[in-house]
Amino acid sequence: MLRVLPRLLAVALVAAFALSACSTAGFLNTVLTRDEGAKRLARDIAYGGELRQKLDVYGPQGKPRGVVIFLYGGGWASGSKDDYGFVAASFASRGYLTIVPDYRLVPEVRYPAFVEDTAKATAWAYRHAADYGAPDAPLFLVGYSVGAYNAMMVAAAPEFLRAEGLSPAIVSGVAGLSGPYDFLPLDAKETKAAFAGIADLDATQPVNRVARKGPRPPIFLATGTEDTIVPPIQTDALAAALKRAGWPVETHRYPDIGHLGAGLALSRPFRNLAPVLDDLIAFMSRQG
């Protein structure tokens, strides 16, 4: 019965969102109970010159054990860092300096702008972690939905961090929750809007960018068995490509969890839906 109640409440929250005017994440950010032991240290820090190139920083009460850059979803066309304080609090309460960046969105930009922004925010985190008490701390990219795509491209396609004067070797691990990694041909409105007109579409796919040489940070992949928005086959495809190329990878498939549930399970009230946060923390702890 205790497991059923959070599921019913999750359904009620989504139903309530459907009747509201705010975004799903914004609504959840407003109503969800937050973890204690986390605080926002900085807001609207510019990591670049564009309007949406800003980030927020959250920290734990003690010395950070690592740095998490959380990348939200939204089909590359929507989303705001201000809506993900509940996720940042989840990681910060576990001891991680947590950075939530905004990035440029469709239709103002197309690929590769949102990946470039992810790399630029990653470079900022790497260079400024010491300012927040985390010098030389392991750095992790954690992405949900299309945020997972952004994270994987930064790790697997070295040109993005190279443009910032860095290498994927600075990344200690990457986690992708319910991400799209192998979506050709472009048959969804979101992918058409974000990637239309790109000459080399094959190079935009994470499954095609995992190299056998160079930095190969450990990868954590998770998906829900009931995800109909980004089906589990996307996670399976990337896991297979990573294994073929010799990358360290672990895969988690959570039963009875849909696309929203994978992110919702990070929040304090819904962690018994699936052990997403515990599995993520265990993964990051193993990397140092």
Backbone as CSV, one residue per row, in Angstrom:
resi,resn,N_x,N_y,N_z,CA_x,CA_y,CA_z,C_x,C_y,C_z
1,MET,0.825,-1.210,0.000,0.000,0.000,0.000,0.858,1.257,0.000
2,LEU,1.994,1.214,0.754,2.860,2.382,0.807,3.451,2.692,-0.552
3,ARG,3.690,1.663,-1.377,4.227,1.889,-2.712,3.156,2.415,-3.655
4,VAL,1.925,2.024,-3.426,0.833,2.447,-4.301,0.512,3.925,-4.116
5,LEU,0.555,4.407,-2.887,0.178,5.798,-2.615,1.008,6.804,-3.397
6,PRO,2.356,6.702,-3.429,3.100,7.650,-4.240,2.752,7.576,-5.714
7,ARG,2.436,6.377,-6.210,2.048,6.268,-7.615,0.749,7.030,-7.867
8,LEU,-0.197,6.884,-6.959,-1.461,7.600,-7.118,-1.250,9.100,-7.019
9,LEU,-0.368,9.516,-6.109,-0.094,10.941,-5.978,0.610,11.474,-7.215
10,ALA,1.514,10.670,-7.785,2.190,11.094,-9.012,1.183,11.307,-10.131
11,VAL,0.219,10.388,-10.262,-0.825,10.550,-11.272,-1.621,11.820,-11.016
12,ALA,-1.935,12.070,-9.736,-2.692,13.271,-9.390,-1.926,14.541,-9.728
13,LEU,-0.611,14.538,-9.503,0.197,15.707,-9.836,0.191,15.981,-11.332
14,VAL,0.340,14.920,-12.112,0.335,15.110,-13.560,-1.029,15.591,-14.027
15,ALA,-2.086,15.041,-13.446,-3.430,15.490,-13.808,-3.628,16.956,-13.439
16,ALA,-3.114,17.346,-12.279,-3.222,18.740,-11.865,-2.462,19.648,-12.818
17,PHE,-1.290,19.177,-13.277,-0.538,19.965,-14.253,-1.360,20.200,-15.515
18,ALA,-2.064,19.167,-15.948,-2.835,19.283,-17.180,-3.881,20.383,-17.086
19,LEU,-4.298,20.708,-15.880,-5.291,21.754,-15.690,-4.656,23.107,-15.398
20,SER,-3.320,23.138,-15.312,-2.638,24.378,-14.962,-2.016,25.001,-16.190
21,ALA,-1.508,26.225,-16.017,-0.911,26.934,-17.135,0.599,26.859,-17.118
22,CYS,1.189,26.268,-16.070,2.632,26.242,-15.968,3.180,24.939,-16.540
23,SER,4.499,24.881,-16.709,5.130,23.684,-17.238,5.062,22.560,-16.216
24,THR,5.261,21.320,-16.702,5.276,20.177,-15.796,6.326,20.361,-14.710
25,ALA,7.569,20.655,-15.134,8.647,20.792,-14.166,8.401,21.969,-13.224
26,GLY,7.916,23.075,-13.754,7.649,24.227,-12.910,6.595,23.925,-11.870
27,PHE,5.564,23.214,-12.265,4.512,22.825,-11.329,5.074,21.914,-10.239
28,LEU,5.840,20.895,-10.656,6.408,19.974,-9.684,7.387,20.687,-8.763
29,ASN,8.166,21.600,-9.324,9.130,22.333,-8.511,8.433,23.136,-7.414
30,THR,7.205,23.565,-7.703,6.448,24.359,-6.737,5.873,23.502,-5.617
31,VAL,5.395,22.302,-5.955,4.641,21.527,-4.973,5.446,20.447,-4.259
32,LEU,6.586,20.035,-4.819,7.312,18.925,-4.210,8.089,19.366,-2.971
33,THR,8.099,18.510,-1.968,8.906,18.730,-0.777,10.375,18.547,-1.134
34,ARG,11.222,19.463,-0.667,12.639,19.428,-1.003,13.454,18.741,0.088
35,ASP,14.615,18.251,-0.320,15.548,17.678,0.642,16.162,18.770,1.501
36,GLU,16.410,18.428,2.745,17.114,19.332,3.636,18.623,19.188,3.414
37,GLY,19.379,20.149,3.917,20.827,20.076,3.794,21.347,20.544,2.465
38,ALA,20.538,21.304,1.706,20.963,21.845,0.414,20.569,23.311,0.351
39,LYS,21.389,24.107,-0.283,21.079,25.531,-0.408,21.574,26.057,-1.749
40,ARG,20.866,27.054,-2.271,21.316,27.685,-3.508,22.404,28.694,-3.172
41,LEU,23.548,28.546,-3.803,24.702,29.391,-3.525,24.812,30.564,-4.479
42,ALA,24.301,30.405,-5.692,24.403,31.473,-6.692,23.304,31.296,-7.720
43,ARG,22.858,32.414,-8.270,21.776,32.386,-9.250,22.132,33.273,-10.446
44,ASP,21.785,32.801,-11.637,21.945,33.572,-12.875,23.389,33.979,-13.140
45,ILE,24.312,33.046,-12.875,25.708,33.284,-13.211,25.890,33.088,-14.717
46,ALA,26.493,34.057,-15.380,26.711,33.958,-16.822,27.898,33.042,-17.109
47,TYR,27.683,32.037,-17.960,28.789,31.203,-18.414,29.141,31.496,-19.871
48,GLY,28.400,32.429,-20.462,28.639,32.874,-21.831,27.942,34.201,-22.045
49,GLY,27.989,34.685,-23.272,27.447,36.010,-23.547,26.005,36.048,-23.992
50,GLU,25.401,34.897,-24.266,24.022,34.853,-24.737,23.048,34.919,-23.557
51,LEU,21.815,35.350,-23.840,20.825,35.561,-22.789,20.576,34.307,-21.967
52,ARG,20.471,33.151,-22.617,20.159,31.915,-21.896,21.398,31.191,-21.381
53,GLN,22.555,31.754,-21.555,23.768,31.112,-21.058,24.022,31.551,-19.617
54,LYS,23.148,31.061,-18.743,23.223,31.355,-17.315,22.991,30.064,-16.531
55,LEU,23.471,30.044,-15.297,23.349,28.840,-14.475,23.153,29.200,-13.014
56,ASP,22.613,28.237,-12.272,22.464,28.337,-10.825,23.364,27.295,-10.171
57,VAL,23.813,27.603,-8.964,24.706,26.717,-8.225,24.074,26.384,-6.875
58,TYR,24.025,25.102,-6.545,23.507,24.622,-5.269,24.612,23.834,-4.571
59,GLY,24.618,23.892,-3.246,25.660,23.191,-2.522,25.168,22.476,-1.288
60,PRO,25.962,21.524,-0.816,25.643,20.821,0.432,26.095,21.641,1.631
61,GLN,25.781,21.159,2.801,26.195,21.864,4.017,27.696,21.736,4.262
62,GLY,28.258,20.594,3.945,29.685,20.375,4.160,30.486,20.496,2.879
63,LYS,31.693,19.974,2.908,32.573,19.991,1.740,31.998,19.084,0.652
64,PRO,31.895,19.574,-0.579,31.337,18.741,-1.653,32.216,17.526,-1.949
65,ARG,31.557,16.430,-2.228,32.266,15.207,-2.594,32.463,15.096,-4.099
66,GLY,31.810,15.973,-4.849,31.905,15.976,-6.293,31.027,17.076,-6.864
67,VAL,31.033,17.179,-8.177,30.254,18.203,-8.878,29.304,17.517,-9.848
68,VAL,28.037,17.886,-9.806,27.026,17.390,-10.739,26.530,18.555,-11.580
69,ILE,26.540,18.380,-12.882,25.890,19.322,-13.792,24.612,18.647,-14.264
70,PHE,23.463,19.187,-13.873,22.182,18.583,-14.248,21.610,19.300,-15.461
71,LEU,21.277,18.503,-16.479,20.773,19.011,-17.751,19.340,18.531,-17.946
72,TYR,18.411,19.465,-17.964,16.997,19.113,-18.039,16.567,18.824,-19.480
73,GLY,15.355,18.266,-19.590,14.761,17.984,-20.885,13.822,19.087,-21.327
74,GLY,12.991,18.755,-22.321,12.056,19.730,-22.865,12.040,19.755,-24.378
75,GLY,12.544,18.675,-24.996,12.498,18.575,-26.443,13.353,19.601,-27.165
76,TRP,14.380,20.128,-26.474,15.251,21.177,-27.016,14.508,22.474,-27.322
77,ALA,13.236,22.545,-26.908,12.425,23.716,-27.252,11.859,24.418,-26.025
78,SER,12.025,23.850,-24.844,11.487,24.465,-23.630,12.318,24.039,-22.439
79,GLY,12.104,24.721,-21.328,12.785,24.370,-20.096,13.435,25.574,-19.453
80,SER,13.569,25.509,-18.134,14.197,26.579,-17.377,14.872,25.993,-16.146
81,LYS,16.066,26.463,-15.860,16.779,26.040,-14.663,15.990,26.339,-13.399
82,ASP,15.149,27.372,-13.447,14.379,27.756,-12.268,13.362,26.698,-11.862
83,ASP,13.071,25.759,-12.761,12.079,24.724,-12.482,12.678,23.447,-11.902
84,TYR,13.988,23.424,-11.687,14.627,22.167,-11.282,15.370,22.275,-9.963
85,GLY,14.926,23.200,-9.114,15.518,23.283,-7.787,15.345,22.005,-6.991
86,PHE,14.226,21.302,-7.198,13.992,20.065,-6.441,14.994,18.988,-6.818
87,VAL,15.427,18.959,-8.093,16.448,17.993,-8.500,17.811,18.394,-7.939
88,ALA,18.136,19.681,-8.043,19.410,20.162,-7.505,19.513,19.868,-6.012
89,ALA,18.421,20.052,-5.284,18.425,19.766,-3.850,18.660,18.281,-3.575
90,SER,18.151,17.429,-4.452,18.350,15.987,-4.278,19.830,15.638,-4.299
91,PHE,20.560,16.183,-5.284,21.990,15.885,-5.381,22.791,16.622,-4.315
92,ALA,22.458,17.886,-4.067,23.200,18.662,-3.072,23.056,18.058,-1.684
93,SER,21.868,17.536,-1.372,21.669,16.933,-0.050,22.499,15.666,0.126
94,ARG,22.926,15.082,-0.991,23.791,13.898,-0.937,25.272,14.274,-0.997
95,GLY,25.573,15.568,-0.950,26.965,15.992,-0.850,27.591,16.527,-2.114
96,TYR,26.789,16.756,-3.159,27.348,17.187,-4.436,27.061,18.661,-4.714
97,LEU,28.107,19.405,-5.071,27.919,20.726,-5.635,27.161,20.534,-6.940
98,THR,26.016,21.182,-7.084,25.125,20.911,-8.220,24.897,22.177,-9.022
99,ILE,25.112,22.067,-10.314,24.990,23.199,-11.224,23.890,22.891,-12.226
100,VAL,22.954,23.818,-12.381,21.847,23.656,-13.326,21.925,24.806,-14.334
101,PRO,22.363,24.530,-15.558,22.443,25.588,-16.563,21.205,25.626,-17.458
102,ASP,20.863,26.813,-17.919,19.990,26.937,-19.072,20.836,26.773,-20.326
103,TYR,20.178,26.511,-21.451,20.871,26.468,-22.737,19.924,26.985,-23.808
104,ARG,20.470,27.392,-24.920,19.655,27.983,-25.982,18.713,26.941,-26.578
105,LEU,17.554,27.414,-27.007,16.464,26.527,-27.400,16.003,26.768,-28.835
106,VAL,15.404,25.731,-29.395,14.697,25.801,-30.673,13.420,26.628,-30.459
107,PRO,12.976,27.492,-31.370,13.475,27.656,-32.740,14.534,28.734,-32.918
108,GLU,14.940,29.404,-31.830,15.963,30.436,-31.976,17.276,29.849,-32.474
109,VAL,17.562,28.605,-32.082,18.777,27.929,-32.539,18.422,26.513,-32.976
110,ARG,19.358,25.868,-33.612,19.280,24.444,-33.913,20.599,23.802,-33.490
111,TYR,20.658,22.478,-33.669,21.922,21.782,-33.425,23.030,22.464,-34.217
112,PRO,24.204,22.672,-33.643,24.709,22.122,-32.375,24.663,23.096,-31.202
113,ALA,23.875,24.171,-31.273,23.957,25.231,-30.266,23.731,24.716,-28.847
114,PHE,22.731,23.841,-28.657,22.439,23.378,-27.290,23.528,22.459,-26.752
115,VAL,24.231,21.749,-27.627,25.372,20.950,-27.173,26.567,21.856,-26.888
116,GLU,26.767,22.859,-27.714,27.834,23.830,-27.458,27.646,24.503,-26.104
117,ASP,26.400,24.848,-25.791,26.124,25.474,-24.489,26.412,24.511,-23.342
118,THR,26.080,23.242,-23.527,26.362,22.246,-22.497,27.863,22.142,-22.255
119,ALA,28.633,22.139,-23.325,30.090,22.087,-23.189,30.617,23.349,-22.509
120,LYS,30.053,24.486,-22.852,30.510,25.746,-22.252,30.184,25.783,-20.757
121,ALA,28.984,25.300,-20.375,28.625,25.236,-18.960,29.503,24.233,-18.220
122,THR,29.852,23.135,-18.882,30.746,22.144,-18.278,32.124,22.752,-18.033
123,ALA,32.613,23.510,-19.005,33.906,24.173,-18.844,33.865,25.168,-17.689
124,TRP,32.752,25.904,-17.569,32.620,26.843,-16.448,32.683,26.083,-15.124
125,ALA,31.964,24.984,-15.027,31.947,24.202,-13.787,33.336,23.687,-13.447
126,TYR,34.036,23.193,-14.449,35.382,22.668,-14.228,36.314,23.757,-13.705
127,ARG,36.176,24.956,-14.241,37.091,26.042,-13.896,36.700,26.802,-12.633
128,HIS,35.444,26.656,-12.213,34.973,27.442,-11.071,34.564,26.603,-9.866
129,ALA,34.686,25.290,-9.954,34.286,24.445,-8.821,35.049,24.816,-7.552
130,ALA,36.303,25.203,-7.708,37.099,25.569,-6.535,36.527,26.781,-5.815
131,ASP,35.849,27.659,-6.561,35.239,28.839,-5.936,34.154,28.458,-4.932
132,TYR,33.619,27.245,-5.064,32.529,26.777,-4.203,32.966,25.594,-3.344
133,GLY,34.269,25.494,-3.103,34.775,24.497,-2.166,34.996,23.116,-2.736
134,ALA,35.063,22.999,-4.079,35.222,21.671,-4.676,36.396,21.617,-5.655
135,PRO,37.609,22.008,-5.219,38.754,21.914,-6.122,39.102,20.455,-6.415
136,ASP,39.379,20.168,-7.686,39.791,18.817,-8.095,38.741,17.757,-7.786
137,ALA,37.494,18.147,-7.585,36.435,17.175,-7.309,36.022,16.473,-8.601
138,PRO,35.616,15.216,-8.547,35.116,14.545,-9.750,33.888,15.262,-10.300
139,LEU,33.825,15.344,-11.614,32.760,16.103,-12.279,31.881,15.141,-13.076
140,PHE,30.564,15.264,-12.878,29.614,14.360,-13.522,28.574,15.140,-14.305
141,LEU,28.250,14.646,-15.480,27.130,15.164,-16.257,25.944,14.243,-16.052
142,VAL,24.812,14.804,-15.638,23.586,14.032,-15.431,22.495,14.681,-16.264
143,GLY,21.990,13.957,-17.246,20.975,14.521,-18.123,19.703,13.705,-18.114
144,TYR,18.591,14.410,-18.215,17.275,13.768,-18.299,16.660,14.091,-19.655
145,SER,16.123,13.076,-20.340,15.480,13.240,-21.643,16.468,13.857,-22.629
146,VAL,16.133,14.968,-23.309,17.090,15.527,-24.264,18.319,16.077,-23.564
147,GLY,18.220,16.360,-22.263,19.415,16.722,-21.506,20.422,15.588,-21.489
148,ALA,19.939,14.342,-21.514,20.824,13.188,-21.584,21.537,13.158,-22.933
149,TYR,20.827,13.521,-23.987,21.467,13.634,-25.312,22.610,14.639,-25.249
150,ASN,22.338,15.832,-24.716,23.371,16.861,-24.631,24.596,16.351,-23.875
151,ALA,24.352,15.679,-22.745,25.447,15.173,-21.925,26.276,14.143,-22.685
152,MET,25.611,13.216,-23.360,26.329,12.168,-24.074,27.138,12.726,-25.235
153,MET,26.611,13.727,-25.914,27.355,14.320,-27.020,28.609,15.035,-26.517
154,VAL,28.522,15.713,-25.396,29.707,16.379,-24.844,30.768,15.351,-24.471
155,ALA,30.344,14.211,-23.948,31.299,13.175,-23.554,31.879,12.429,-24.749
156,ALA,31.066,12.208,-25.778,31.473,11.331,-26.870,32.033,12.070,-28.085
157,ALA,31.662,13.336,-28.266,32.125,14.107,-29.420,33.117,15.157,-28.926
158,PRO,34.413,14.898,-28.995,35.408,15.743,-28.323,35.505,17.160,-28.851
159,GLU,34.947,17.433,-30.037,35.073,18.784,-30.586,34.374,19.838,-29.734
160,PHE,33.359,19.431,-28.970,32.604,20.414,-28.191,33.417,20.946,-27.009
161,LEU,34.039,20.059,-26.244,34.895,20.539,-25.157,36.218,21.083,-25.696
162,ARG,36.665,20.574,-26.841,37.887,21.104,-27.437,37.725,22.577,-27.776
163,ALA,36.515,22.964,-28.177,36.253,24.377,-28.476,36.389,25.247,-27.238
164,GLU,36.289,24.640,-26.039,36.458,25.353,-24.771,37.855,25.174,-24.199
165,GLY,38.746,24.585,-24.996,40.115,24.371,-24.541,40.272,23.203,-23.601
166,LEU,39.322,22.272,-23.627,39.326,21.137,-22.704,39.106,19.833,-23.459
167,SER,39.092,18.749,-22.712,38.895,17.410,-23.265,37.836,16.678,-22.451
168,PRO,37.152,15.688,-23.046,36.229,14.865,-22.246,36.898,14.162,-21.075
169,ALA,38.227,14.188,-21.025,38.926,13.572,-19.897,38.620,14.268,-18.578
170,ILE,38.090,15.493,-18.622,37.751,16.194,-17.372,36.497,15.609,-16.733
171,VAL,35.741,14.820,-17.475,34.467,14.269,-17.001,34.715,12.918,-16.343
172,SER,34.290,12.781,-15.098,34.495,11.531,-14.357,33.405,10.498,-14.627
173,GLY,32.259,10.943,-15.118,31.166,10.025,-15.415,29.993,10.773,-16.001
174,VAL,29.162,10.040,-16.756,27.996,10.626,-17.408,26.798,9.737,-17.126
175,ALA,25.681,10.353,-16.751,24.436,9.610,-16.516,23.355,10.130,-17.447
176,GLY,22.711,9.217,-18.151,21.608,9.566,-19.033,20.329,8.887,-18.580
177,LEU,19.311,9.688,-18.270,18.014,9.169,-17.845,17.021,9.367,-18.982
178,SER,16.526,8.267,-19.530,15.464,8.308,-20.544,15.823,9.203,-21.718
179,GLY,17.043,9.048,-22.224,17.513,9.933,-23.283,17.361,9.366,-24.683
180,PRO,17.287,10.255,-25.709,17.297,9.843,-27.111,18.732,9.833,-27.645
181,TYR,19.159,8.722,-28.191,20.535,8.582,-28.634,20.668,8.062,-30.057
182,ASP,19.564,7.645,-30.649,19.619,6.999,-31.972,18.262,7.216,-32.647
183,PHE,18.047,8.417,-33.206,16.688,8.780,-33.633,16.597,9.175,-35.109
184,LEU,17.426,8.562,-35.938,17.275,8.756,-37.376,16.405,7.645,-37.951
185,PRO,15.590,7.934,-38.963,15.387,9.247,-39.605,14.622,10.203,-38.681
186,LEU,14.676,11.473,-39.014,13.977,12.489,-38.228,12.483,12.397,-38.503
187,ASP,11.766,11.697,-37.624,10.344,11.490,-37.867,9.459,12.069,-36.778
188,ALA,10.046,12.812,-35.834,9.274,13.486,-34.788,9.429,14.993,-34.966
189,LYS,8.413,15.740,-34.584,8.463,17.187,-34.794,9.618,17.823,-34.032
190,GLU,9.933,17.287,-32.842,11.023,17.853,-32.044,12.369,17.662,-32.736
191,THR,12.618,16.463,-33.249,13.909,16.220,-33.894,14.003,16.943,-35.232
192,LYS,12.893,17.042,-35.943,12.905,17.789,-37.202,13.227,19.256,-36.955
193,ALA,12.623,19.829,-35.928,12.857,21.244,-35.633,14.284,21.495,-35.182
194,ALA,14.861,20.546,-34.440,16.183,20.756,-33.857,17.326,20.395,-34.799
195,PHE,17.073,19.490,-35.775,18.172,18.975,-36.585,17.963,19.149,-38.094
196,ALA,16.861,19.735,-38.497,16.606,19.900,-39.929,17.713,20.729,-40.566
197,GLY,18.150,20.296,-41.749,19.152,21.049,-42.491,20.584,20.714,-42.149
198,ILE,20.810,19.825,-41.177,22.179,19.433,-40.823,22.709,18.483,-41.897
199,ALA,23.868,18.794,-42.435,24.407,18.025,-43.562,24.765,16.594,-43.155
200,ASP,25.454,16.438,-42.040,25.896,15.113,-41.592,25.070,14.686,-40.394
201,LEU,23.894,14.164,-40.639,23.015,13.767,-39.549,23.577,12.596,-38.754
202,ASP,24.310,11.705,-39.411,24.875,10.567,-38.678,25.762,11.032,-37.533
203,ALA,26.466,12.135,-37.731,27.387,12.628,-36.704,26.661,13.266,-35.531
204,THR,25.341,13.471,-35.653,24.581,14.050,-34.543,24.075,12.988,-33.571
205,GLN,24.316,11.727,-33.870,23.764,10.640,-33.067,24.800,10.084,-32.091
206,PRO,24.508,10.111,-30.796,25.464,9.580,-29.824,25.912,8.156,-30.116
207,VAL,25.036,7.316,-30.653,25.435,5.932,-30.947,26.555,5.865,-31.973
208,ASN,26.685,6.914,-32.788,27.727,6.938,-33.808,29.002,7.650,-33.359
209,ARG,28.993,8.218,-32.157,30.125,9.034,-31.715,30.976,8.377,-30.644
210,VAL,30.578,7.212,-30.176,31.359,6.550,-29.123,32.589,5.894,-29.752
211,ALA,33.750,6.487,-29.506,34.985,6.056,-30.155,35.706,4.997,-29.331
212,ARG,36.531,4.214,-30.013,37.331,3.193,-29.336,38.621,3.769,-28.748
213,LYS,38.976,4.992,-29.149,40.181,5.637,-28.646,39.806,6.944,-27.958
214,GLY,40.747,7.448,-27.153,40.503,8.705,-26.465,39.799,8.486,-25.133
215,PRO,39.434,9.586,-24.444,38.769,9.472,-23.141,37.445,8.721,-23.253
216,ARG,37.222,7.818,-22.318,35.981,7.042,-22.294,35.445,7.021,-20.861
217,PRO,34.797,8.118,-20.439,34.292,8.170,-19.057,33.217,7.114,-18.821
218,PRO,33.110,6.603,-17.612,32.058,5.631,-17.290,30.670,6.223,-17.536
219,ILE,29.769,5.367,-17.986,28.424,5.798,-18.366,27.385,5.039,-17.552
220,PHE,26.392,5.787,-17.083,25.222,5.241,-16.380,24.007,5.538,-17.253
221,LEU,23.288,4.489,-17.640,22.086,4.659,-18.454,20.888,4.088,-17.721
222,ALA,19.786,4.832,-17.740,18.569,4.378,-17.055,17.354,4.696,-17.914
223,THR,16.367,3.827,-17.829,15.125,4.023,-18.567,13.997,3.320,-17.834
224,GLY,12.772,3.745,-18.089,11.600,3.075,-17.550,11.007,2.145,-18.581
225,THR,10.533,1.008,-18.140,9.994,0.028,-19.088,8.738,0.528,-19.793
226,GLU,8.051,1.497,-19.185,6.797,1.992,-19.766,6.963,3.352,-20.447
227,ASP,8.179,3.711,-20.793,8.432,4.994,-21.449,8.000,4.905,-22.914
228,THR,6.968,5.649,-23.267,6.491,5.672,-24.649,6.926,6.941,-25.382
229,ILE,7.548,7.876,-24.679,8.023,9.111,-25.308,9.428,8.907,-25.867
230,VAL,10.314,8.371,-25.049,11.646,7.946,-25.509,11.772,6.474,-25.123
231,PRO,11.394,5.576,-25.996,11.318,4.156,-25.639,12.661,3.590,-25.180
232,PRO,12.628,2.540,-24.367,13.857,1.928,-23.850,14.830,1.470,-24.928
233,ILE,14.353,1.241,-26.144,15.253,0.806,-27.217,16.352,1.820,-27.473
234,GLN,16.091,3.103,-27.149,17.121,4.128,-27.298,18.279,3.875,-26.321
235,THR,17.952,3.572,-25.096,18.976,3.254,-24.105,19.718,1.982,-24.487
236,ASP,18.984,0.976,-24.959,19.604,-0.288,-25.360,20.595,-0.084,-26.494
237,ALA,20.232,0.767,-27.449,21.105,1.007,-28.599,22.414,1.656,-28.171
238,LEU,22.327,2.661,-27.293,23.554,3.315,-26.844,24.392,2.377,-25.986
239,ALA,23.752,1.607,-25.117,24.502,0.665,-24.278,25.274,-0.326,-25.143
240,ALA,24.648,-0.807,-26.196,25.323,-1.758,-27.089,26.503,-1.108,-27.796
241,ALA,26.321,0.135,-28.257,27.406,0.840,-28.935,28.569,1.093,-27.980
242,LEU,28.263,1.465,-26.745,29.305,1.714,-25.756,30.088,0.436,-25.454
243,LYS,29.398,-0.662,-25.302,30.073,-1.929,-25.013,30.968,-2.352,-26.172
244,ARG,30.503,-2.177,-27.401,31.316,-2.525,-28.568,32.600,-1.709,-28.609
245,ALA,32.511,-0.453,-28.160,33.675,0.430,-28.193,34.528,0.340,-26.935
246,GLY,34.144,-0.501,-25.980,34.947,-0.701,-24.795,34.772,0.332,-23.701
247,TRP,33.646,1.069,-23.731,33.387,2.061,-22.669,32.801,1.343,-21.453
248,PRO,33.156,1.777,-20.238,32.480,1.243,-19.045,31.031,1.746,-19.024
249,VAL,30.074,0.846,-18.920,28.672,1.251,-18.951,27.852,0.337,-18.061
250,GLU,26.921,0.916,-17.329,25.940,0.140,-16.581,24.553,0.639,-16.958
251,THR,23.620,-0.297,-17.069,22.273,0.020,-17.530,21.256,-0.400,-16.472
252,HIS,20.286,0.489,-16.235,19.217,0.215,-15.281,17.879,0.378,-15.993
253,ARG,17.042,-0.635,-15.862,15.703,-0.598,-16.458,14.695,-0.723,-15.318
254,TYR,13.898,0.329,-15.113,12.994,0.373,-13.973,11.584,-0.040,-14.400
255,PRO,11.048,-1.088,-13.784,9.723,-1.581,-14.175,8.611,-0.605,-13.813
256,ASP,7.610,-0.553,-14.689,6.386,0.230,-14.458,6.633,1.731,-14.381
257,ILE,7.749,2.208,-14.914,8.090,3.625,-14.890,8.021,4.185,-16.304
258,GLY,7.334,5.330,-16.454,7.263,6.008,-17.736,8.296,7.112,-17.834
259,HIS,8.145,7.958,-18.854,9.145,8.991,-19.110,9.204,9.999,-17.969
260,LEU,8.075,10.495,-17.543,8.048,11.455,-16.442,8.543,10.821,-15.146
261,GLY,8.226,9.556,-14.938,8.566,8.896,-13.690,10.054,8.811,-13.428
262,ALA,10.860,8.691,-14.477,12.304,8.591,-14.286,12.865,9.852,-13.650
263,GLY,12.312,11.001,-14.024,12.738,12.253,-13.413,12.069,12.485,-12.074
264,LEU,10.797,12.131,-11.981,10.047,12.328,-10.740,10.653,11.526,-9.595
265,ALA,11.213,10.352,-9.914,11.795,9.496,-8.882,13.035,10.105,-8.237
266,LEU,13.592,11.161,-8.822,14.704,11.863,-8.185,14.235,12.697,-6.996
267,SER,12.956,13.012,-6.965,12.439,13.921,-5.949,12.169,13.178,-4.643
268,ARG,12.168,13.934,-3.577,12.043,13.353,-2.246,10.759,12.537,-2.047
269,PRO,9.594,13.004,-2.495,8.377,12.234,-2.179,8.208,10.946,-2.985
270,PHE,8.959,10.784,-4.088,8.650,9.694,-5.006,9.808,8.729,-5.217
271,ARG,10.724,8.672,-4.287,11.899,7.827,-4.505,11.598,6.339,-4.414
272,ASN,10.475,5.979,-3.803,10.168,4.553,-3.788,9.472,4.095,-5.062
273,LEU,9.261,5.018,-6.017,8.808,4.581,-7.338,9.903,3.780,-8.036
274,ALA,11.145,4.219,-7.875,12.305,3.551,-8.465,13.554,4.114,-7.804
275,PRO,14.588,3.300,-7.598,15.788,3.757,-6.883,16.751,4.536,-7.772
276,VAL,16.228,5.466,-8.557,17.058,6.189,-9.519,18.160,6.968,-8.804
277,LEU,17.802,7.739,-7.786,18.797,8.564,-7.107,19.832,7.694,-6.395
278,ASP,19.394,6.675,-5.683,20.343,5.803,-4.985,21.304,5.146,-5.969
279,ASP,20.795,4.694,-7.098,21.658,4.060,-8.099,22.646,5.061,-8.686
280,LEU,22.183,6.282,-8.901,23.071,7.327,-9.425,24.174,7.672,-8.427
281,ILE,23.806,7.845,-7.171,24.801,8.177,-6.148,25.817,7.048,-6.021
282,ALA,25.368,5.818,-6.074,26.284,4.675,-5.996,27.244,4.682,-7.183
283,PHE,26.725,4.965,-8.369,27.561,5.047,-9.564,28.629,6.118,-9.409
284,MET,28.229,7.308,-8.985,29.192,8.402,-8.856,30.208,8.114,-7.753
285,SER,29.771,7.495,-6.685,30.687,7.154,-5.587,31.774,6.205,-6.060
286,ARG,31.424,5.307,-6.962,32.433,4.344,-7.470,33.486,5.020,-8.336
287,GLN,33.169,6.160,-8.889,34.130,6.850,-9.756,35.069,7.755,-8.963
288,GLY,34.873,7.844,-7.659,35.729,8.706,-6.842,34.893,9.766,-6.232
